[in-house]
C-alpha cells in the first residue's frame, strides 16, 4: 500500500464522509452536535496525494444557517462571522 493510499484509508476511517473534488482531491468531513441545537462541521481538503490543503470548521445554527467559519490550516484565521444576506 502506497503512502497516499494509507492516508486515504486513514482519512476515510476518521472522517466517514467525503466528496470527490474536480481537482482530483477530496473533501472529508464530519459533524459534531453542539449545545442549543447548533452543529459544527469539520472539513479537511486534500490533494491527489492526500496531502492536506485546507482544514476548517463551519458553525451551523439551530435553523440550519451557516453563521461562522474558522479556517485552521494553512493559516489560523480565528472564527469569522458570516454576513447575513
DSSP file (Angstrom, degrees, kcal/mol; ACC not computed):
  #  RESIDUE AA STRUCTURE BP1 BP2  ACC     N-H-->O    O-->H-N    N-H-->O    O-->H-N    TCO  KAPPA ALPHA  PHI   PSI    X-CA   Y-CA   Z-CA
    1    1 A X              0   0    0      0, 0.0     2,-0.0     0, 0.0     0, 0.0   0.000 360.0 360.0 360.0 129.6    0.0    0.0    0.0
    2    2 A X     >  -     0   0    0      1,-0.1     4,-2.3     4,-0.0     5,-0.2  -0.242 360.0-107.5 -73.9 167.4    1.4    3.4   -1.0
    3    3 A X  H  > S+     0   0    0      1,-0.2     4,-2.5     2,-0.2     5,-0.2   0.900 121.2  50.9 -62.1 -41.5    1.7    6.3    1.4
    4    4 A X  H  > S+     0   0    0      2,-0.2     4,-2.4     1,-0.2    -1,-0.2   0.899 110.2  49.4 -63.9 -40.7   -1.2    8.1   -0.4
    5    5 A X  H  > S+     0   0    0      2,-0.2     4,-2.4     1,-0.2    -1,-0.2   0.890 111.0  50.0 -65.1 -39.5   -3.4    5.0   -0.2
    6    6 A X  H  X S+     0   0    0     -4,-2.3     4,-2.4     2,-0.2    -2,-0.2   0.920 111.7  47.6 -64.7 -44.2   -2.6    4.6    3.5
    7    7 A X  H  X S+     0   0    0     -4,-2.5     4,-2.8     2,-0.2    -2,-0.2   0.896 110.9  52.2 -63.3 -40.3   -3.5    8.3    4.2
    8    8 A X  H  X S+     0   0    0     -4,-2.4     4,-2.7     2,-0.2    -2,-0.2   0.931 109.8  48.8 -61.0 -45.9   -6.7    7.9    2.2
    9    9 A X  H  X S+     0   0    0     -4,-2.4     4,-2.2     1,-0.2    -2,-0.2   0.918 112.9  47.7 -59.4 -45.3   -7.7    4.9    4.3
   10   10 A X  H  X S+     0   0    0     -4,-2.4     4,-2.6     2,-0.2    -2,-0.2   0.901 112.6  48.5 -64.7 -42.0   -7.0    6.8    7.5
   11   11 A X  H  X>S+     0   0    0     -4,-2.8     4,-2.8     2,-0.2     5,-0.6   0.905 111.1  50.4 -65.2 -41.4   -8.9    9.8    6.4
   12   12 A X  H  X5S+     0   0    0     -4,-2.7     4,-1.6    -5,-0.2    -2,-0.2   0.909 113.6  45.9 -61.8 -41.9  -11.9    7.7    5.3
   13   13 A X  H  <5S+     0   0    0     -4,-2.2    -2,-0.2    -5,-0.2    -1,-0.2   0.920 117.6  42.3 -67.4 -44.7  -11.9    6.0    8.7
   14   14 A X  H  <5S+     0   0    0     -4,-2.6    -2,-0.2    -5,-0.2    -3,-0.2   0.926 126.5  28.9 -70.7 -46.4  -11.5    9.2   10.7
   15   15 A X  H  <5S-     0   0    0     -4,-2.8    -3,-0.2    -5,-0.2    -2,-0.2   0.849  78.2-160.3 -89.9 -36.5  -14.0   11.4    8.8
   16   16 A X     << +     0   0    0     -4,-1.6     2,-0.3    -5,-0.6    14,-0.1   0.190  67.3  66.9  79.3 -19.7  -16.5    8.9    7.5
   17   17 A X  E     +A   29   0A   0     12,-0.7    12,-1.9     2,-0.0     2,-0.3  -0.979  57.5 159.8-133.8 145.4  -17.8   11.2    4.8
   18   18 A X  E     -A   28   0A   0     -2,-0.3     2,-0.4    10,-0.2    10,-0.2  -0.992  25.1-147.4-160.9 161.2  -16.2   12.7    1.7
   19   19 A X  E     -A   27   0A   0      8,-1.7     8,-2.4    -2,-0.3     2,-0.3  -0.986  26.8-121.2-129.4 140.0  -16.7   14.3   -1.7
   20   20 A X  E     -A   26   0A   0     -2,-0.4     2,-0.3     6,-0.2     6,-0.2  -0.662  30.4-142.1 -78.5 135.3  -14.5   13.9   -4.7
   21   21 A X    >   -     0   0    0      4,-2.6     3,-1.9    -2,-0.3    -1,-0.0  -0.680  18.7-119.7 -98.2 153.9  -13.2   17.3   -6.0
   22   22 A X  T 3  S+     0   0    0      1,-0.3    -1,-0.1    -2,-0.3     4,-0.0   0.825 113.4  63.0 -57.8 -33.1  -12.8   18.3   -9.6
   23   23 A X  T 3  S-     0   0    0      1,-0.1    -1,-0.3    24,-0.0    25,-0.2   0.593 122.3-105.0 -70.0 -11.0   -9.1   18.7   -8.9
   24   24 A X  S <  S+     0   0    0     -3,-1.9    -2,-0.1     1,-0.3    -1,-0.1   0.255  90.5 104.4 101.0 -11.4   -8.8   15.0   -8.1
   25   25 A X        -     0   0    0     -5,-0.1    -4,-2.6    24,-0.1    -1,-0.3  -0.014  64.8-119.2 -84.5-164.4   -8.5   15.6   -4.4
   26   26 A X  E     -AB  20  46A   0     20,-1.2    20,-2.7    -6,-0.2     2,-0.5  -0.956   1.9-140.7-139.3 157.3  -11.2   15.0   -1.8
   27   27 A X  E     -AB  19  45A   0     -8,-2.4    -8,-1.7    -2,-0.3     2,-0.3  -0.964  25.3-168.2-118.3 109.7  -13.1   17.0    0.8
   28   28 A X  E     +AB  18  44A   0     16,-3.1    16,-2.6    -2,-0.5     2,-0.3  -0.698  13.0 167.9 -94.5 149.0  -13.5   14.9    4.0
   29   29 A X  E     -AB  17  43A   0    -12,-1.9   -12,-0.7    -2,-0.3     2,-0.3  -0.997  19.6-173.1-157.7 157.9  -15.9   16.0    6.8
   30   30 A X  E     - B   0  42A   0     12,-1.6    12,-2.6    -2,-0.3     2,-0.3  -0.980  22.4-125.2-148.0 157.7  -17.7   15.0   10.0
   31   31 A X  E     - B   0  41A   0     -2,-0.3     2,-0.4    10,-0.2    10,-0.2  -0.777  13.1-164.7-106.5 145.8  -20.4   16.6   12.2
   32   32 A X  E     - B   0  40A   0      8,-2.6     8,-2.5    -2,-0.3     2,-0.3  -0.997  20.8-132.0-127.6 126.4  -20.3   17.4   15.9
   33   33 A X  E     - B   0  39A   0     -2,-0.4     6,-0.2     6,-0.2     2,-0.1  -0.612  29.3-166.9 -77.0 132.7  -23.6   18.2   17.7
   34   34 A X    >   -     0   0    0      4,-3.0     3,-0.7    -2,-0.3     2,-0.1  -0.404  28.0 -73.3-107.8-173.3  -23.3   21.3   19.9
   35   35 A X  G >  S+     0   0    0      1,-0.2     3,-1.7    -2,-0.1    -1,-0.2  -0.428 109.6  22.2 -77.2 156.9  -25.3   22.8   22.6
   36   36 A X  G 3  S-     0   0    0      1,-0.3    -1,-0.2    -2,-0.1    26,-0.2   0.720 132.6 -62.3  61.7  24.6  -28.6   24.6   21.9
   37   37 A X  G <  S+     0   0    0     -3,-0.7    -1,-0.3     1,-0.3    -2,-0.1   0.470  99.5 133.7  84.4   0.9  -29.2   22.8   18.6
   38   38 A X    <   -     0   0    0     -3,-1.7    -4,-3.0    -5,-0.1     2,-0.3  -0.445  37.4-157.9 -81.6 160.5  -26.1   24.1   16.9
   39   39 A X  E     -BC  33  60A   0     21,-2.4    21,-2.9    -6,-0.2     2,-0.4  -0.944   8.4-148.0-134.4 156.0  -23.7   21.9   14.9
   40   40 A X  E     -BC  32  59A   0     -8,-2.5    -8,-2.6    -2,-0.3     2,-0.5  -0.991   7.1-158.0-123.2 135.4  -20.1   22.1   13.8
   41   41 A X  E     -BC  31  58A   0     17,-2.6    17,-2.3    -2,-0.4     2,-0.5  -0.964   7.6-154.6-112.5 120.5  -18.8   20.6   10.6
   42   42 A X  E     -BC  30  57A   0    -12,-2.6   -12,-1.6    -2,-0.5     2,-0.4  -0.831  16.0-168.5 -95.1 129.2  -15.1   19.8   10.4
   43   43 A X  E     -BC  29  56A   0     13,-3.1    13,-2.5    -2,-0.5     2,-0.5  -0.964  14.2-173.6-127.6 132.6  -13.7   19.8    6.9
   44   44 A X  E     -BC  28  55A   0    -16,-2.6   -16,-3.1    -2,-0.4     2,-0.5  -0.988   8.6-162.1-125.4 121.4  -10.4   18.6    5.5
   45   45 A X  E     -BC  27  54A   0      9,-3.2     8,-3.4    -2,-0.5     9,-1.6  -0.886  13.9-177.7-104.1 133.3   -9.5   19.2    1.9
   46   46 A X  E     -BC  26  52A   0    -20,-2.7   -20,-1.2    -2,-0.5     6,-0.2  -0.871  21.1-124.5-127.6 159.3   -6.7   17.2    0.4
   47   47 A X    >   -     0   0    0      4,-2.0     3,-2.0    -2,-0.3   -21,-0.2  -0.181  50.9 -78.3 -88.1-171.7   -4.9   17.0   -3.0
   48   48 A X  T 3  S+     0   0    0      1,-0.3   -24,-0.0   -25,-0.2    -1,-0.0   0.715 133.4  52.5 -65.1 -20.6   -4.5   13.8   -5.1
   49   49 A X  T 3  S-     0   0    0      2,-0.1    -1,-0.3   -42,-0.0   -42,-0.1   0.272 119.4-110.2 -96.0  10.2   -1.6   12.6   -2.8
   50   50 A X    <   +     0   0    0     -3,-2.0     2,-0.4     1,-0.3    -2,-0.1   0.727  67.7 150.6  66.6  24.1   -3.8   13.0    0.3
   51   51 A X        -     0   0    0      1,-0.1    -4,-2.0     2,-0.0    -1,-0.3  -0.737  54.9-106.5 -84.2 134.0   -1.8   16.0    1.5
   52   52 A X  E     +C   46   0A   0     -2,-0.4    -6,-0.3    -6,-0.2     3,-0.1  -0.428  41.7 170.6 -65.6 126.6   -3.8   18.5    3.5
   53   53 A X  E     -     0   0A   0     -8,-3.4     2,-0.3     1,-0.4    -7,-0.2   0.743  68.8  -0.5-100.4 -38.3   -4.5   21.7    1.5
   54   54 A X  E     -C   45   0A   0     -9,-1.6    -9,-3.2    20,-0.1    -1,-0.4  -0.989  54.0-168.9-156.3 142.6   -7.1   23.2    3.9
   55   55 A X  E     +CD  44  73A   0     18,-2.4    17,-2.8    -2,-0.3    18,-1.9  -0.989  25.4 152.6-136.0 127.0   -8.7   22.4    7.3
   56   56 A X  E     -CD  43  71A   0    -13,-2.5   -13,-3.1    -2,-0.4     2,-0.4  -0.940  33.9-129.7-150.3 169.7  -11.6   24.4    8.6
   57   57 A X  E     -CD  42  70A   0     13,-1.8    13,-2.3    -2,-0.3     2,-0.4  -0.957  12.8-158.4-124.9 140.2  -14.7   24.4   10.8
   58   58 A X  E     -CD  41  69A   0    -17,-2.3   -17,-2.6    -2,-0.4     2,-0.5  -0.978   8.5-150.2-118.6 133.5  -18.2   25.6    9.9
   59   59 A X  E     -CD  40  68A   0      9,-2.8     8,-2.9    -2,-0.4     9,-1.3  -0.913  12.0-167.7-106.3 124.6  -20.7   26.5   12.6
   60   60 A X  E     -CD  39  66A   0    -21,-2.9   -21,-2.4    -2,-0.5     6,-0.2  -0.936  13.4-137.8-113.8 129.5  -24.4   25.9   11.8
   61   61 A X    >   -     0   0    0      4,-2.7     3,-2.1    -2,-0.4   -24,-0.1  -0.144  36.3 -88.4 -80.4-179.0  -27.1   27.4   14.0
   62   62 A X  T 3  S+     0   0    0      1,-0.3    -1,-0.1   -26,-0.2   -24,-0.1   0.665 127.2  56.3 -66.0 -16.2  -30.4   25.7   15.1
   63   63 A X  T 3  S-     0   0    0      2,-0.1    -1,-0.3     0, 0.0   -25,-0.1   0.366 120.7-106.1 -93.9   3.3  -32.1   27.0   11.9
   64   64 A X  S <  S+     0   0    0     -3,-2.1     2,-0.4     1,-0.3    -2,-0.1   0.621  74.7 138.5  84.2  12.9  -29.6   25.3    9.6
   65   65 A X        -     0   0    0      1,-0.0    -4,-2.7     2,-0.0     2,-0.5  -0.747  59.3-118.3 -95.1 138.3  -27.8   28.6    8.7
   66   66 A X  E     +D   60   0A   0     -2,-0.4    -6,-0.2    -6,-0.2     3,-0.1  -0.629  41.6 164.6 -70.1 120.9  -24.0   28.9    8.4
   67   67 A X  E     +     0   0A   0     -8,-2.9    15,-2.7    -2,-0.5     2,-0.3   0.673  56.3  16.7-114.9 -25.0  -23.1   31.5   11.0
   68   68 A X  E     -DE  59  81A   0     -9,-1.3    -9,-2.8    13,-0.3     2,-0.3  -0.993  53.0-162.6-147.6 152.4  -19.3   31.2   11.4
   69   69 A X  E     -DE  58  80A   0     11,-2.1    11,-2.8    -2,-0.3     2,-0.3  -0.950   2.7-168.0-128.3 155.0  -16.3   29.7    9.8
   70   70 A X  E     -DE  57  79A   0    -13,-2.3   -13,-1.8    -2,-0.3     2,-0.4  -0.801   7.8-157.9-145.7  99.7  -12.9   29.0   11.3
   71   71 A X  E     +DE  56  78A   0      7,-0.6     6,-2.4    -2,-0.3     7,-0.6  -0.665  14.5 175.2 -77.5 127.6  -10.0   28.2    9.0
   72   72 A X  E     +     0   0A   0    -17,-2.8     2,-0.3    -2,-0.4   -16,-0.2   0.680  49.5  69.9-106.2 -25.2   -7.4   26.3   11.0
   73   73 A X  E    S+D   55   0A   0    -18,-1.9   -18,-2.4     2,-0.2    -1,-0.4  -0.983  98.3  10.8-151.1 139.1   -4.9   25.4    8.3
   74   74 A X  S    S+     0   0    0     -2,-0.3     2,-0.4   -20,-0.2    -1,-0.1  -0.967 143.1   5.5 -78.9 -18.9   -2.8   26.5    6.4
   75   75 A X  S    S-     0   0    0      0, 0.0     2,-0.7     0, 0.0    -2,-0.2  -0.994  75.9-124.1-129.2 133.1   -3.3   29.7    8.5
   76   76 A X        +     0   0    0     -2,-0.4    -4,-0.2    -4,-0.2     3,-0.1  -0.647  31.1 174.8 -76.6 113.3   -5.4   30.0   11.6
   77   77 A X        -     0   0    0     -6,-2.4    -1,-0.2    -2,-0.7    -5,-0.1   0.385  34.4-132.6-100.6   2.4   -7.8   32.8   10.9
   78   78 A X  E     -E   71   0A   0     -7,-0.6    -7,-0.6     2,-0.1    -1,-0.2   0.009  50.6 -36.4  66.1 177.5   -9.9   32.5   14.1
   79   79 A X  E     -E   70   0A   0     -9,-0.2     2,-0.4    -3,-0.1    -9,-0.2  -0.496  60.6-166.4 -72.4 136.8  -13.7   32.5   14.0
   80   80 A X  E     -E   69   0A   0    -11,-2.8   -11,-2.1    -2,-0.2     2,-0.1  -0.994  18.4-127.3-126.4 128.7  -15.3   34.7   11.4
   81   81 A X  E     -E   68   0A   0     -2,-0.4     2,-0.5   -13,-0.2   -13,-0.3  -0.471  22.6-127.6 -70.0 141.7  -19.0   35.6   11.4
   82   82 A X        -     0   0    0    -15,-2.7     2,-0.2    -2,-0.1    -1,-0.1  -0.810  25.3-120.2 -91.8 129.9  -20.8   35.0    8.1
   83   83 A X        -     0   0    0     -2,-0.5     2,-0.2     1,-0.1   -15,-0.0  -0.488  24.7-123.5 -71.4 134.9  -22.7   38.1    6.9
   84   84 A X              0   0    0     -2,-0.2    -1,-0.1     1,-0.1   -17,-0.0  -0.568 360.0 360.0 -77.8 142.1  -26.5   37.5    6.5
   85   85 A X              0   0    0     -2,-0.2    -1,-0.1     0, 0.0    -2,-0.0   0.400 360.0 360.0-105.5 360.0  -27.8   38.2    3.1
